[in-house]
Structure formats: structure tokens, C-alpha cells
Amino acid sequence: MPAITRRKFVGKSATDVALAGLLSAAARELHADPIGIPVGSQTYPHRQRIKDGDFAGLCKDMAGLGVGSLELCSPGYGEFASLSDGKQTRKVLEDHGLKCPSAHFEMNELRTRQQEMIAWAKDIGMTQMGTASLGGQVQNGITSMDAVKRAADEYNKIGAVAAKAGLQQILHDEGFELSKVDDRLTYEVLLELLDPKLVKMQFQISAMRIVGDPVMYFTKYPGRFTSMHLQGVDLNAPLPAASGGQGAPGGRAGRAGGRAGLAVGKDSLDWAKIFRAAKTGGLKNYFVEQNWDLTVQSVAYLKTLTV
């Protein structure tokens, strides 16, 4: 075996250390982003800071946590009116190394100002446009099949217009979607009536005790679920009565998962299993949707998650 000089040994050691460092950094990066998707945060729980003119500060703090993407709400949400200049909003995001793949829009905006909202979304660099709920008529937790069909038909048409602009329409599950129709869950009927190419789904984890197991949905409907909102869920907590009204992101119906104020990872869910199934569901992004303290805890947990 040829002799190795001290200089060669030192050089080789330095190379090995550097390579090990790169591999370690790559491993940390992979470990920090479950299934290779940056940790995201929905901004609705932090809307007061945006209303107070501190969007840049919020972006800085989110980036400091290791969040890589934000989901906004449209200027139609009063607290977000200051973000009506899409290009300026994008600059603030990019200044802090953040992306914004999607936002929630009020149904009225999509009905009456869709082209304007599309332009705003594209200025920011979004690929998806969503809404918290289709907001159909519900009474005592019950709706009619006519109402469900009308809502689905309208949203398919909205999705078709978005598709022509190169954007994907998505649907959250709150309020109307959690109601019953002909002894079935409205959400399940909507999955049958909505065009799978024109409308993808955004699963609200905190509603799973009403709509059902996310793993089941992700595997039963491959390619349908491109987005997800994360909250901690205690499966053993008493189930509160569901609200039938239209909700904003994280609204009353969206908290139907049990005890409120539970961080992701400090609950009873198998998050690794959920994320593995989400690959089948076609997940493209996900967003923690909690107050600041819980967001800090949830993001820290997600960065330790192995999938």
C-alpha cells in the first residue's frame, strides 16, 4: 500500500470533513422538510399584524422559524387590504426568502372580480387559488342536493376560468362542506360533483373528526388533494357540534377536531403516516394554521419529522 504524506492526509481529511458537512447539511435540509416540501404557514391567524402594517415583520419572523412558504388571504379580507399591490407583496416575500403558492378568496370576489383576483395572484407568483367554503345554504346542519349541485356547478366554472389563466382552483372544508345532504356528508358529494381537473382539495386537519380520516381521503382520491392545513387534533376529546355557516380559514367549523390550542406533534395523530399518504394524494404544499405560540411549536416538530 503506498505511503501517504502528512500533507495529503491533512488535505484528504479536510476534504472528507467538508464532504461530510455537505452531506450533513443536505440530510438536515431533507429532514427539515417532510416529503421534500417546505414548511408553510397560513397567515389568517396572524392577520392583526398585517392589518397593523407589519407584514414585513411577520415575514421576517416566519423565515426565522424556518417557514418557507406563506398562504395569504385576499384583499377582500379586511385585515389583508394593505396587500392589494401584488407586486409589492411579492417583493416583501422574496426579500425574506419566502414564496406564496396560494391564498384564500371570498366567494363573492370569485363571483364578481375573478379576473382582478387572478391578476393579483399571478403578480404574487401563486399557482393555486382557494376558498374556505362554497357557502351554500345550510339549516340545522342540513342542506339540499339542489344547493350542493348549484355550488359544485358554480365552482367548476370558476375553476375553468382559473385553469385558462394557468392557476389551479382548490377547495377547503368548512361550514357548508361539513353539512349533511340526503344522509351523506356534503364534502363527499362535492368530491363526486367537482371536476377533478378543475378543482383540487385542501384538507383541513382539524375537521377530520367530521369529514373523516385524511389518510383515507388521500389514498381513496389520488391526485385530488394538493394542499393541507395543519392543526393538532386530540382524537379522544369530546366532539363539539359542527357549525353549518361559511367560515374563514380556521373558523368555528374548522376547529371541529376537538380541544383547541393543540400544537402539531403534541396530539394523538400519526403525522408520518398522514404525510406518507399525502404523497399519494398529490400534496404540493401544506400550511400550519395556528396562533404564533402554537406555530412555533408546530414548525419545530415538523422539522424533526421523518417521513
C-alpha positions as CSV (number, residue, x, y, z in Angstrom):
1,M,0.0,0.0,0.0
2,P,1.6,3.3,-1.0
3,A,2.6,5.7,1.8
4,I,0.5,8.8,2.4
5,T,2.2,12.1,3.2
6,R,1.0,14.3,6.1
7,R,0.0,17.0,3.6
8,K,-2.0,14.5,1.6
9,F,-3.5,13.2,4.8
10,V,-4.5,16.6,6.1
11,G,-5.9,17.6,2.7
12,K,-7.8,14.4,2.5
13,S,-9.2,14.9,6.0
14,A,-10.3,18.4,5.2
15,T,-12.0,17.2,2.0
16,D,-13.7,14.4,4.0
17,V,-14.8,16.8,6.7
18,A,-16.2,19.3,4.1
19,L,-18.0,16.5,2.2
20,A,-19.4,15.2,5.5
21,G,-20.6,18.7,6.3
22,L,-22.3,19.0,2.9
23,L,-24.0,15.6,3.4
24,S,-25.0,16.5,6.9
25,A,-26.5,19.8,5.7
26,A,-28.3,18.0,2.9
27,A,-29.6,15.5,5.4
28,R,-30.7,18.3,7.7
29,E,-32.5,20.0,4.8
30,L,-34.3,16.8,3.8
31,H,-35.1,16.1,7.5
32,A,-36.4,19.7,7.9
33,D,-38.9,19.5,5.0
34,P,-41.2,16.5,5.3
35,I,-41.6,14.8,1.9
36,G,-39.4,17.5,0.4
37,I,-42.0,20.3,0.7
38,P,-41.1,23.5,2.7
39,V,-42.9,24.1,5.9
40,G,-45.7,26.6,5.3
41,S,-47.9,28.8,7.4
42,Q,-51.4,30.2,6.7
43,T,-51.4,33.9,7.7
44,Y,-55.0,34.2,8.8
45,P,-54.2,33.6,12.5
46,H,-51.6,36.4,12.2
47,R,-53.9,38.8,10.4
48,Q,-53.7,41.5,13.1
49,R,-50.0,42.1,12.4
50,I,-50.8,42.5,8.7
51,K,-53.6,44.9,9.5
52,D,-51.2,46.9,11.7
53,G,-48.8,47.2,8.8
54,D,-46.2,44.7,10.0
55,F,-46.3,42.3,7.1
56,A,-42.6,42.6,6.6
57,G,-42.0,41.8,10.3
58,L,-44.3,38.8,10.1
59,C,-42.3,37.5,7.1
60,K,-39.0,38.0,8.9
61,D,-40.3,36.1,11.9
62,M,-41.7,33.3,9.8
63,A,-38.4,32.9,7.9
64,G,-36.6,32.9,11.3
65,L,-38.7,29.9,12.3
66,G,-37.7,28.1,9.1
67,V,-41.0,28.6,7.4
68,G,-40.5,28.6,3.6
69,S,-43.9,29.5,2.2
70,L,-46.9,31.5,3.3
71,E,-50.6,31.2,2.3
72,L,-52.3,34.6,2.2
73,C,-55.9,35.7,2.2
74,S,-57.1,38.1,-0.5
75,P,-57.5,41.8,-0.1
76,G,-61.2,41.1,0.3
77,Y,-60.4,40.0,3.9
78,G,-60.3,43.4,5.6
79,E,-57.1,42.8,7.5
80,F,-55.3,42.0,4.2
81,A,-56.3,45.1,2.3
82,S,-52.8,46.5,2.6
83,L,-51.5,43.7,0.4
84,S,-53.6,44.7,-2.6
85,D,-50.4,45.6,-4.5
86,G,-49.4,42.1,-5.6
87,K,-46.0,43.0,-7.0
88,Q,-45.0,44.9,-3.8
89,T,-46.3,42.0,-1.7
90,R,-44.2,39.6,-3.7
91,K,-41.1,41.8,-3.2
92,V,-41.6,41.7,0.6
93,L,-42.0,37.9,0.5
94,E,-38.9,37.4,-1.7
95,D,-36.9,39.8,0.4
96,H,-37.3,37.3,3.2
97,G,-36.8,34.2,1.1
98,L,-40.5,33.2,1.2
99,K,-42.9,32.0,-1.5
100,C,-46.6,32.3,-1.7
101,P,-48.2,29.4,-3.7
102,S,-51.8,30.1,-2.7
103,A,-54.4,32.3,-1.0
104,H,-57.9,32.1,0.2
105,F,-60.5,34.3,-1.6
106,E,-64.0,35.2,-0.6
107,M,-66.6,33.6,-2.8
108,N,-68.1,37.0,-3.7
109,E,-64.7,38.0,-5.1
110,L,-64.5,34.9,-7.2
111,R,-68.0,35.6,-8.5
112,T,-67.7,39.3,-9.3
113,R,-63.9,40.1,-9.5
114,Q,-62.3,36.9,-10.6
115,Q,-60.1,38.4,-13.3
116,E,-58.8,41.0,-10.9
117,M,-58.1,38.4,-8.3
118,I,-56.3,36.2,-10.9
119,A,-54.1,39.1,-11.8
120,W,-53.3,39.7,-8.1
121,A,-52.5,36.0,-7.6
122,K,-50.2,35.9,-10.6
123,D,-48.4,39.1,-9.5
124,I,-47.5,37.4,-6.3
125,G,-46.5,34.2,-8.0
126,M,-49.3,31.9,-6.9
127,T,-50.2,28.6,-8.5
128,Q,-53.4,28.0,-6.6
129,M,-56.5,29.9,-5.6
130,G,-58.8,28.7,-2.9
131,T,-61.8,29.5,-0.8
132,A,-62.6,28.5,2.8
133,S,-66.1,27.3,1.9
134,L,-68.6,27.4,-1.0
135,G,-71.0,28.9,1.5
136,G,-74.2,27.1,0.3
137,Q,-77.4,27.4,2.3
138,V,-77.4,25.2,5.5
139,Q,-80.1,24.9,8.2
140,N,-79.5,22.9,11.3
141,G,-76.5,21.2,9.7
142,I,-78.6,20.1,6.7
143,T,-78.5,21.3,3.1
144,S,-80.3,20.2,-0.1
145,M,-79.0,18.3,-3.0
146,D,-80.0,21.2,-5.3
147,A,-77.8,23.5,-3.2
148,V,-74.9,21.2,-3.4
149,K,-75.3,20.8,-7.2
150,R,-75.5,24.5,-7.7
151,A,-72.5,25.2,-5.6
152,A,-70.4,22.5,-7.4
153,D,-71.5,23.7,-10.8
154,E,-70.6,27.3,-9.9
155,Y,-67.2,26.3,-8.6
156,N,-66.4,24.1,-11.6
157,K,-67.0,27.2,-13.8
158,I,-64.8,29.3,-11.5
159,G,-62.1,26.6,-11.8
160,A,-62.3,26.6,-15.6
161,V,-61.6,30.3,-15.7
162,A,-58.7,29.9,-13.3
163,A,-57.3,27.0,-15.4
164,K,-57.3,29.1,-18.5
165,A,-55.1,31.6,-16.6
166,G,-52.7,28.8,-15.6
167,L,-54.0,28.6,-12.0
168,Q,-55.4,25.7,-10.0
169,Q,-58.6,26.2,-8.1
170,I,-58.7,24.5,-4.7
171,L,-61.4,23.9,-2.1
172,H,-61.1,23.9,1.7
173,D,-63.6,22.1,4.0
174,E,-65.5,24.3,6.4
175,G,-69.2,25.1,7.2
176,F,-71.2,24.1,4.1
177,E,-68.8,21.2,3.3
178,L,-69.3,19.8,6.8
179,S,-73.1,19.7,6.5
180,K,-75.3,16.7,5.6
181,V,-77.3,16.1,2.4
182,D,-79.6,13.1,1.9
183,D,-77.9,11.4,4.9
184,R,-74.5,11.9,3.4
185,L,-71.6,14.2,4.1
186,T,-71.8,17.2,1.7
187,Y,-68.0,17.0,1.4
188,E,-68.1,13.5,0.0
189,V,-70.8,14.5,-2.5
190,L,-68.8,17.5,-3.6
191,L,-65.8,15.3,-4.3
192,E,-68.1,13.4,-6.8
193,L,-69.6,16.6,-8.4
194,L,-66.4,18.7,-8.7
195,D,-64.3,18.2,-11.8
196,P,-61.1,16.7,-10.5
197,K,-59.1,18.6,-13.1
198,L,-60.6,21.9,-12.4
199,V,-60.9,21.7,-8.6
200,K,-58.4,20.2,-6.3
201,M,-58.9,19.9,-2.5
202,Q,-57.2,21.4,0.5
203,F,-57.7,19.2,3.6
204,Q,-58.4,20.9,6.9
205,I,-56.9,18.5,9.5
206,S,-58.9,20.0,12.4
207,A,-62.1,19.0,10.6
208,M,-61.2,15.3,10.3
209,R,-63.4,14.2,13.1
210,I,-66.4,15.3,11.0
211,V,-65.2,14.7,7.4
212,G,-63.1,11.6,8.2
213,D,-59.6,10.3,8.2
214,P,-57.2,12.3,5.9
215,V,-55.3,9.1,5.2
216,M,-58.5,7.5,3.8
217,Y,-59.1,10.6,1.6
218,F,-55.6,10.8,0.3
219,T,-55.5,7.2,-0.7
220,K,-59.1,6.9,-2.0
221,Y,-58.8,10.0,-4.2
222,P,-55.2,10.0,-5.5
223,G,-54.3,13.3,-7.2
224,R,-57.2,15.2,-5.7
225,F,-55.5,16.7,-2.6
226,T,-52.8,19.2,-3.4
227,S,-52.9,21.2,-0.1
228,M,-53.4,20.8,3.6
229,H,-54.0,22.9,6.7
230,L,-52.3,21.6,9.8
231,Q,-53.6,21.8,13.4
232,G,-53.1,19.5,16.4
233,V,-56.1,17.1,16.9
234,D,-57.0,15.2,20.1
235,L,-59.0,12.2,18.8
236,N,-60.1,11.4,22.4
237,A,-61.6,14.8,23.1
238,P,-65.4,15.3,23.0
239,L,-66.6,16.3,19.6
240,P,-68.3,19.7,19.5
241,A,-71.4,20.5,17.4
242,A,-70.4,21.5,13.9
243,S,-71.3,24.9,12.6
244,G,-73.1,25.0,9.2
245,G,-72.2,28.5,8.3
246,Q,-69.5,29.8,6.0
247,G,-66.2,30.1,7.7
248,A,-62.9,32.0,7.2
249,P,-59.7,29.9,7.4
250,G,-59.5,28.5,10.8
251,G,-63.1,29.5,11.6
252,R,-65.5,27.8,14.0
253,A,-66.2,24.8,11.8
254,G,-62.6,24.4,11.1
255,R,-61.9,23.8,14.8
256,A,-64.1,20.7,14.9
257,G,-61.2,18.5,15.7
258,G,-61.6,18.6,19.5
259,R,-59.7,20.6,22.1
260,A,-58.4,23.9,20.6
261,G,-54.9,25.1,21.1
262,L,-53.0,21.9,20.4
263,A,-49.7,22.0,18.6
264,V,-48.9,19.7,15.7
265,G,-47.0,16.8,17.2
266,K,-48.4,17.3,20.7
267,D,-51.6,15.5,19.7
268,S,-52.8,12.0,19.0
269,L,-52.2,11.9,15.2
270,D,-49.6,9.8,13.3
271,W,-48.2,12.7,11.3
272,A,-45.6,10.5,9.4
273,K,-48.5,8.3,8.2
274,I,-50.5,11.3,7.2
275,F,-47.6,12.7,5.2
276,R,-46.9,9.4,3.5
277,A,-50.5,9.1,2.4
278,A,-50.4,12.8,1.3
279,K,-47.8,11.8,-1.3
280,T,-50.5,9.6,-2.9
281,G,-53.0,12.4,-2.6
282,G,-50.7,14.7,-4.7
283,L,-49.8,17.1,-2.0
284,K,-47.9,20.2,-3.3
285,N,-47.9,22.4,-0.2
286,Y,-49.2,22.5,3.4
287,F,-49.6,25.2,6.0
288,V,-49.7,25.3,9.8
289,E,-52.8,27.3,10.7
290,Q,-52.4,28.3,14.3
291,N,-51.6,31.2,16.6
292,W,-48.0,32.3,17.0
293,D,-47.1,30.2,20.0
294,L,-48.6,27.1,18.5
295,T,-47.0,27.8,15.1
296,V,-43.6,28.0,16.8
297,Q,-44.1,24.6,18.4
298,S,-45.7,23.0,15.3
299,V,-42.9,24.2,13.0
300,A,-40.2,22.9,15.4
301,Y,-41.9,19.5,15.5
302,L,-42.3,19.3,11.7
303,K,-38.5,19.9,11.3
304,T,-37.9,16.8,13.3
305,L,-40.4,14.7,11.4
306,T,-39.1,11.7,9.4
307,V,-41.3,10.6,6.6
